[in-house]
């Protein structure tokens, strides 16, 4: 049989046009970095594995992660990358690992869990166990008020809440209730939302210091895309809870407001 040579440009074009859902094996690496079901590929996007270190302005990059988390100068491009690298861990079959949590949150990691949002009549509990990555599962119909989560009592306690492709309907509203002693800190609050189906980020108006409920209100029966996240970091052992997040949607938009 004869052989036929295919140029590199042709191979690249064929790969670009390949419309297949490829399940990468557990040992797969891209540019030398683990992908998807192995780890959170921060290095490939120029991000730090320690989540708090990615916040703040350019002058804080690589410096004290606690100072970075208190800063209000996180570039939108960085915030978007942070959401993108979480898509794999948000969508994979296995829960986030202890190693994922230890790297992203520091300290001793806790095995991740999937937490059902629940229903209006039977809501779940806001997942705020320290040093754990939790994934929200299920959809939102009507107003669902998730119960107050665990009290994050220690300075530098942190938790990461991931969305997994959660769809809103029937004028959906999701309320995430924090513990009474975990009130939000206004001067460190940063959250971004996107326009429908785009990567265009808008900063949300900051919470007030006494707020402890994060309210997500849907317009258009949207879906919060996998990899969207809310990060909570205890500035100290009292009421000061730093909050950062990125909410990306398709099919509509999400407005973020607060209550107490």
C-alpha positions as CSV (number, residue, x, y, z in Angstrom):
1,X,0.0,0.0,0.0
2,X,1.2,3.5,-0.7
3,X,1.5,6.3,1.8
4,X,0.2,9.8,1.7
5,X,2.0,12.7,3.5
6,X,-0.2,15.3,5.2
7,X,1.3,18.7,6.0
8,X,1.3,20.1,9.6
9,X,-1.0,22.9,8.6
10,X,-3.5,20.4,7.3
11,X,-3.3,18.3,10.5
12,X,-3.9,21.4,12.6
13,X,-7.0,22.3,10.4
14,X,-8.4,18.8,10.8
15,X,-8.0,19.0,14.6
16,X,-9.6,22.4,14.7
17,X,-12.6,21.0,12.8
18,X,-12.9,17.8,14.8
19,X,-16.3,17.8,16.4
20,X,-16.0,15.1,19.0
21,X,-16.3,14.9,22.8
22,X,-12.9,13.5,23.8
23,X,-12.4,11.9,27.2
24,X,-8.8,12.5,28.1
25,X,-7.1,9.8,30.2
26,X,-5.9,10.5,33.8
27,X,-2.3,10.9,32.7
28,X,-3.0,13.5,30.0
29,X,-0.9,16.7,30.1
30,X,-1.1,19.9,28.1
31,X,2.1,21.9,27.9
32,X,3.4,19.6,30.7
33,X,0.6,20.5,33.0
34,X,-2.1,18.1,34.4
35,X,-5.5,18.5,32.9
36,X,-9.1,18.2,34.1
37,X,-9.7,15.1,36.2
38,X,-6.1,15.1,37.6
39,X,-5.7,18.7,38.9
40,X,-6.6,22.3,38.5
41,X,-4.4,23.5,35.6
42,X,-3.4,26.9,37.1
43,X,0.2,26.9,35.9
44,X,-0.8,26.6,32.2
45,X,-2.7,29.9,32.5
46,X,-0.1,31.8,34.6
47,X,-2.1,31.4,37.8
48,X,-1.0,30.4,41.3
49,X,-2.3,27.2,42.6
50,X,-3.0,28.9,45.9
51,X,-6.3,30.6,45.1
52,X,-5.9,33.8,47.2
53,X,-2.6,34.6,45.5
54,X,-4.4,35.3,42.2
55,X,-6.4,38.2,43.6
56,X,-5.2,41.8,43.9
57,X,-3.4,44.2,41.5
58,X,-0.1,43.6,39.7
59,X,1.9,44.9,42.6
60,X,0.7,42.1,44.8
61,X,1.3,39.2,42.4
62,X,3.5,36.6,44.0
63,X,3.4,38.3,47.4
64,X,1.4,37.7,50.6
65,X,-1.8,35.9,49.5
66,X,-3.8,37.3,52.4
67,X,-2.9,40.9,51.3
68,X,-3.8,40.0,47.8
69,X,-7.2,38.7,48.9
70,X,-7.9,42.0,50.7
71,X,-7.1,44.0,47.6
72,X,-9.7,45.3,45.1
73,X,-7.6,45.4,42.0
74,X,-8.0,42.0,40.5
75,X,-7.9,42.3,36.6
76,X,-11.0,40.9,34.8
77,X,-8.7,38.8,32.6
78,X,-7.3,37.1,35.7
79,X,-10.8,36.5,37.2
80,X,-11.9,35.0,33.9
81,X,-8.9,32.6,33.7
82,X,-9.6,31.6,37.3
83,X,-13.1,30.5,36.4
84,X,-11.9,28.8,33.2
85,X,-9.4,26.6,34.9
86,X,-12.1,25.3,37.3
87,X,-14.3,24.0,34.5
88,X,-12.6,20.6,34.5
89,X,-12.8,20.0,38.3
90,X,-16.4,21.3,38.3
91,X,-17.5,18.9,35.5
92,X,-15.6,15.7,36.2
93,X,-17.2,12.7,37.8
94,X,-15.1,12.5,41.0
95,X,-15.3,15.2,43.7
96,X,-12.4,17.6,44.3
97,X,-9.6,15.8,46.0
98,X,-7.9,16.5,49.3
99,X,-4.8,17.5,47.3
100,X,-6.9,20.0,45.2
101,X,-8.2,21.6,48.4
102,X,-4.8,21.7,50.1
103,X,-3.2,23.4,47.1
104,X,-6.0,25.9,46.4
105,X,-6.9,26.8,50.0
106,X,-3.8,26.1,52.0
107,X,-3.5,24.2,55.2
108,X,-4.9,20.7,55.6
109,X,-7.3,20.0,52.7
110,X,-10.7,18.4,53.2
111,X,-12.2,15.9,50.6
112,X,-14.6,17.7,48.4
113,X,-18.4,17.1,48.3
114,X,-21.3,17.6,45.9
115,X,-24.0,19.6,47.6
116,X,-27.6,19.6,46.3
117,X,-29.1,23.1,46.0
118,X,-32.4,21.6,46.9
119,X,-35.9,23.0,46.4
120,X,-38.0,25.8,47.7
121,X,-39.6,23.4,50.2
122,X,-36.4,21.5,51.0
123,X,-33.3,23.6,50.4
124,X,-29.8,22.4,51.0
125,X,-27.1,23.9,53.3
126,X,-24.6,26.5,52.0
127,X,-21.3,24.6,51.9
128,X,-18.8,26.5,54.0
129,X,-16.6,23.9,55.6
130,X,-13.1,25.3,55.9
131,X,-10.4,24.1,53.5
132,X,-13.0,22.2,51.3
133,X,-13.9,22.6,47.6
134,X,-17.7,22.0,47.2
135,X,-19.7,21.7,44.1
136,X,-23.3,22.8,43.9
137,X,-25.6,20.3,42.0
138,X,-29.1,20.6,40.7
139,X,-31.1,23.5,39.3
140,X,-33.1,26.4,40.8
141,X,-36.8,26.8,40.4
142,X,-38.5,29.6,42.3
143,X,-36.8,31.0,45.4
144,X,-34.4,28.6,47.1
145,X,-32.9,29.8,50.4
146,X,-30.0,27.5,51.4
147,X,-29.6,27.2,55.1
148,X,-26.7,28.8,57.0
149,X,-23.4,27.0,56.5
150,X,-20.7,26.0,59.0
151,X,-19.1,28.9,60.9
152,X,-15.6,29.5,59.6
153,X,-14.0,30.5,62.9
154,X,-10.2,30.5,62.2
155,X,-8.2,33.3,60.7
156,X,-7.4,32.3,57.0
157,X,-10.0,29.6,56.9
158,X,-11.1,29.4,53.3
159,X,-13.7,27.6,51.2
160,X,-14.4,27.4,47.4
161,X,-17.9,26.9,46.1
162,X,-18.2,25.7,42.5
163,X,-21.1,25.9,40.1
164,X,-21.6,22.9,37.8
165,X,-23.9,24.1,35.1
166,X,-27.0,25.0,37.2
167,X,-30.1,26.2,35.4
168,X,-32.6,28.7,36.8
169,X,-36.4,28.7,35.9
170,X,-39.6,30.1,37.2
171,X,-38.0,33.5,38.1
172,X,-35.3,31.6,39.9
173,X,-33.5,33.1,42.9
174,X,-30.8,31.3,44.9
175,X,-29.9,32.6,48.4
176,X,-26.6,31.4,49.9
177,X,-26.8,32.0,53.7
178,X,-23.5,32.3,55.7
179,X,-23.2,31.7,59.4
180,X,-24.1,34.6,61.7
181,X,-20.4,35.2,62.6
182,X,-19.3,35.2,58.9
183,X,-20.6,38.6,57.8
184,X,-19.1,39.9,54.5
185,X,-16.4,42.4,54.5
186,X,-17.2,45.3,52.2
187,X,-13.7,46.6,51.7
188,X,-12.4,43.3,50.2
189,X,-15.5,42.3,48.2
190,X,-14.9,41.5,44.5
191,X,-17.4,39.6,42.3
192,X,-17.8,39.6,38.5
193,X,-20.8,38.6,36.4
194,X,-20.9,38.1,32.6
195,X,-23.3,39.2,30.0
196,X,-25.4,36.4,28.4
197,X,-23.1,33.9,26.7
198,X,-20.1,36.2,26.7
199,X,-16.8,36.7,28.5
200,X,-17.6,40.3,29.1
201,X,-17.2,40.9,32.9
202,X,-18.9,43.5,35.0
203,X,-18.0,44.1,38.7
204,X,-20.8,43.7,41.1
205,X,-21.6,46.5,43.6
206,X,-20.0,45.5,46.9
207,X,-21.9,44.0,49.9
208,X,-22.3,45.9,53.1
209,X,-20.3,44.8,56.2
210,X,-23.4,43.3,58.0
211,X,-24.6,41.2,55.0
212,X,-24.5,37.5,55.3
213,X,-26.8,36.3,52.5
214,X,-25.5,36.2,48.9
215,X,-28.6,36.5,46.5
216,X,-28.4,35.3,42.9
217,X,-31.4,36.5,40.9
218,X,-32.0,35.2,37.4
219,X,-33.2,37.0,34.3
220,X,-34.0,34.8,31.3
221,X,-33.9,31.3,32.7
222,X,-30.1,31.3,32.5
223,X,-27.5,28.6,33.3
224,X,-24.6,29.4,35.5
225,X,-21.7,27.8,33.7
226,X,-19.4,25.1,35.2
227,X,-16.3,26.7,36.7
228,X,-18.1,29.7,38.0
229,X,-17.2,30.1,41.7
230,X,-17.6,31.9,45.0
231,X,-14.5,32.0,47.2
232,X,-14.7,32.9,50.9
233,X,-11.7,33.7,53.1
234,X,-11.8,34.5,56.8
235,X,-9.8,37.7,57.4
236,X,-9.7,36.9,61.1
237,X,-11.7,34.9,63.6
238,X,-14.6,37.4,63.9
239,X,-17.1,38.6,61.4
240,X,-14.8,39.6,58.6
241,X,-15.4,37.3,55.6
242,X,-13.7,38.2,52.4
243,X,-15.7,37.2,49.3
244,X,-14.5,36.9,45.7
245,X,-16.3,35.3,42.7
246,X,-17.0,34.9,39.1
247,X,-20.5,34.0,37.7
248,X,-20.5,33.2,34.0
249,X,-23.9,32.5,32.4
250,X,-25.6,31.6,29.2
251,X,-29.3,31.9,28.3
252,X,-29.7,35.0,30.5
253,X,-28.0,36.8,33.3
254,X,-27.5,36.8,37.0
255,X,-27.8,39.8,39.3
256,X,-25.9,39.5,42.6
257,X,-27.3,41.3,45.7
258,X,-27.1,40.8,49.4
259,X,-29.2,40.6,52.6
260,X,-28.8,40.0,56.3
